[in-house]
Amino acid sequence: IFRERNANILHSTNGSAGSGAGGGPRMFDLHGLHVAEAVAVLRRELPHCRASGERVVHVLVGTGHHVKGSRTPARLPAAVAEF
């Protein structure tokens, strides 16, 4: 899911995805990533956002509805909020 929805990040030539479609805020869809992977993406990409003057980005994490057999709450939303 992450690769499909974030192709602009993964195929960027300078490591920065540019602003979002239509000039709106950049969006990072972290669905399908483990906590460590999602934090790594944010650590890599948010400095580029800041350097280019972007003050707002949207980070999508989901709510963990697709975690099979787990009765614990989704860890990704909490980890991203803490980051």
C-alpha atoms as an extended CHARMM CRD file, in Angstrom:
* protein
*
        83  EXT
         1         1  ILE       CA              0.0000000000        0.0000000000        0.0000000000  PROA      1               0.0000000000
         2         2  PHE       CA              2.7610000000        2.4400000000        0.9710000000  PROA      2               0.0000000000
         3         3  ARG       CA              4.6310000000        2.0500000000       -2.3270000000  PROA      3               0.0000000000
         4         4  GLU       CA              1.4880000000        2.5450000000       -4.3940000000  PROA      4               0.0000000000
         5         5  ARG       CA              0.3600000000        5.6570000000       -2.5630000000  PROA      5               0.0000000000
         6         6  ASN       CA              3.7730000000        7.2770000000       -2.1820000000  PROA      6               0.0000000000
         7         7  ALA       CA              5.4280000000        6.6730000000       -5.5440000000  PROA      7               0.0000000000
         8         8  ASN       CA              6.3810000000       10.3630000000       -5.6680000000  PROA      8               0.0000000000
         9         9  ILE       CA              8.5820000000        9.9240000000       -2.5800000000  PROA      9               0.0000000000
        10        10  LEU       CA             10.1740000000        6.6760000000       -3.6800000000  PROA      10              0.0000000000
        11        11  HSD       CA             10.9980000000        7.8030000000       -7.2320000000  PROA      11              0.0000000000
        12        12  SER       CA             12.1110000000       11.3390000000       -6.4900000000  PROA      12              0.0000000000
        13        13  THR       CA             15.4980000000       12.2500000000       -7.9180000000  PROA      13              0.0000000000
        14        14  ASN       CA             16.5050000000       14.6180000000       -5.1380000000  PROA      14              0.0000000000
        15        15  GLY       CA             14.9840000000       12.7750000000       -2.1780000000  PROA      15              0.0000000000
        16        16  SER       CA             12.1340000000       15.2490000000       -1.8370000000  PROA      16              0.0000000000
        17        17  ALA       CA              8.6180000000       14.5840000000       -3.0160000000  PROA      17              0.0000000000
        18        18  GLY       CA              7.6450000000       18.1940000000       -3.6920000000  PROA      18              0.0000000000
        19        19  SER       CA              4.3700000000       19.7110000000       -2.6470000000  PROA      19              0.0000000000
        20        20  GLY       CA              1.1440000000       17.7870000000       -2.8250000000  PROA      20              0.0000000000
        21        21  ALA       CA             -1.0080000000       17.5050000000       -5.9290000000  PROA      21              0.0000000000
        22        22  GLY       CA             -2.6380000000       20.7780000000       -6.8420000000  PROA      22              0.0000000000
        23        23  GLY       CA             -0.1930000000       22.7460000000       -4.6900000000  PROA      23              0.0000000000
        24        24  GLY       CA             -1.7630000000       21.6000000000       -1.4240000000  PROA      24              0.0000000000
        25        25  PRO       CA              0.0990000000       20.2040000000        1.5580000000  PROA      25              0.0000000000
        26        26  ARG       CA              2.2770000000       17.1660000000        0.9870000000  PROA      26              0.0000000000
        27        27  MET       CA              0.7230000000       13.8870000000        2.0790000000  PROA      27              0.0000000000
        28        28  PHE       CA              2.5330000000       10.8470000000        3.4510000000  PROA      28              0.0000000000
        29        29  ASP       CA              0.3890000000        7.7210000000        3.4960000000  PROA      29              0.0000000000
        30        30  LEU       CA              2.0780000000        5.3380000000        5.9350000000  PROA      30              0.0000000000
        31        31  HSD       CA             -0.5140000000        2.5510000000        5.6650000000  PROA      31              0.0000000000
        32        32  GLY       CA              1.1130000000       -0.8430000000        5.5350000000  PROA      32              0.0000000000
        33        33  LEU       CA              4.3320000000        0.1510000000        7.2770000000  PROA      33              0.0000000000
        34        34  HSD       CA              5.6530000000       -1.0550000000       10.5850000000  PROA      34              0.0000000000
        35        35  VAL       CA              6.4010000000        1.5840000000       13.2200000000  PROA      35              0.0000000000
        36        36  ALA       CA             10.1700000000        1.6130000000       12.5510000000  PROA      36              0.0000000000
        37        37  GLU       CA              9.6260000000        1.9250000000        8.7920000000  PROA      37              0.0000000000
        38        38  ALA       CA              7.1490000000        4.7860000000        9.1810000000  PROA      38              0.0000000000
        39        39  VAL       CA              9.4140000000        6.7010000000       11.5460000000  PROA      39              0.0000000000
        40        40  ALA       CA             12.3140000000        6.2160000000        9.1150000000  PROA      40              0.0000000000
        41        41  VAL       CA             10.2260000000        7.7470000000        6.3080000000  PROA      41              0.0000000000
        42        42  LEU       CA              9.3380000000       10.7240000000        8.4870000000  PROA      42              0.0000000000
        43        43  ARG       CA             12.9410000000       11.2060000000        9.6090000000  PROA      43              0.0000000000
        44        44  ARG       CA             14.0600000000       11.1920000000        5.9940000000  PROA      44              0.0000000000
        45        45  GLU       CA             11.2880000000       13.3190000000        4.4630000000  PROA      45              0.0000000000
        46        46  LEU       CA             10.2610000000       15.9170000000        7.0550000000  PROA      46              0.0000000000
        47        47  PRO       CA             13.6040000000       17.7580000000        6.9700000000  PROA      47              0.0000000000
        48        48  HSD       CA             13.1000000000       18.1890000000        3.1930000000  PROA      48              0.0000000000
        49        49  CYS       CA              9.6450000000       19.6210000000        3.8690000000  PROA      49              0.0000000000
        50        50  ARG       CA             11.0160000000       22.0540000000        6.4160000000  PROA      50              0.0000000000
        51        51  ALA       CA             13.9210000000       23.0780000000        4.1660000000  PROA      51              0.0000000000
        52        52  SER       CA             11.5450000000       23.8500000000        1.3100000000  PROA      52              0.0000000000
        53        53  GLY       CA              9.3810000000       26.0110000000        3.5550000000  PROA      53              0.0000000000
        54        54  GLU       CA              6.4710000000       23.6220000000        3.9020000000  PROA      54              0.0000000000
        55        55  ARG       CA              4.7820000000       24.2350000000        7.2270000000  PROA      55              0.0000000000
        56        56  VAL       CA              1.9260000000       21.7430000000        6.8650000000  PROA      56              0.0000000000
        57        57  VAL       CA              2.0410000000       18.0840000000        5.8380000000  PROA      57              0.0000000000
        58        58  HSD       CA             -0.6040000000       15.4040000000        6.1610000000  PROA      58              0.0000000000
        59        59  VAL       CA              0.4230000000       12.0470000000        7.6050000000  PROA      59              0.0000000000
        60        60  LEU       CA             -2.0370000000        9.1780000000        7.1680000000  PROA      60              0.0000000000
        61        61  VAL       CA             -1.5630000000        6.2040000000        9.4690000000  PROA      61              0.0000000000
        62        62  GLY       CA             -4.8400000000        4.2960000000        9.5620000000  PROA      62              0.0000000000
        63        63  THR       CA             -6.3990000000        2.8970000000       12.6970000000  PROA      63              0.0000000000
        64        64  GLY       CA             -5.2340000000       -0.7110000000       12.6690000000  PROA      64              0.0000000000
        65        65  HSD       CA             -8.4250000000       -2.3420000000       11.4310000000  PROA      65              0.0000000000
        66        66  HSD       CA             -6.4700000000       -4.6710000000        9.1550000000  PROA      66              0.0000000000
        67        67  VAL       CA             -4.2440000000       -6.1680000000       11.8470000000  PROA      67              0.0000000000
        68        68  LYS       CA             -5.4120000000       -9.7630000000       11.9620000000  PROA      68              0.0000000000
        69        69  GLY       CA             -5.6890000000      -11.5600000000       15.2650000000  PROA      69              0.0000000000
        70        70  SER       CA             -4.5490000000       -8.5870000000       17.3320000000  PROA      70              0.0000000000
        71        71  ARG       CA             -6.5370000000       -7.2870000000       20.2600000000  PROA      71              0.0000000000
        72        72  THR       CA             -4.0470000000       -4.5310000000       21.0260000000  PROA      72              0.0000000000
        73        73  PRO       CA             -4.5950000000       -1.0010000000       19.7530000000  PROA      73              0.0000000000
        74        74  ALA       CA             -2.8080000000        0.1090000000       16.6100000000  PROA      74              0.0000000000
        75        75  ARG       CA              0.7640000000        1.1780000000       17.3970000000  PROA      75              0.0000000000
        76        76  LEU       CA              1.4520000000        3.3090000000       14.3300000000  PROA      76              0.0000000000
        77        77  PRO       CA             -0.8360000000        6.2760000000       15.1670000000  PROA      77              0.0000000000
        78        78  ALA       CA              0.6790000000        6.6210000000       18.6350000000  PROA      78              0.0000000000
        79        79  ALA       CA              4.2530000000        6.2840000000       17.3740000000  PROA      79              0.0000000000
        80        80  VAL       CA              3.7670000000        8.9120000000       14.6620000000  PROA      80              0.0000000000
        81        81  ALA       CA              2.0930000000       11.3080000000       17.1020000000  PROA      81              0.0000000000
        82        82  GLU       CA              5.0060000000       10.8680000000       19.5030000000  PROA      82              0.0000000000
        83        83  PHE       CA              7.5350000000       11.4550000000       16.7300000000  PROA      83              0.0000000000
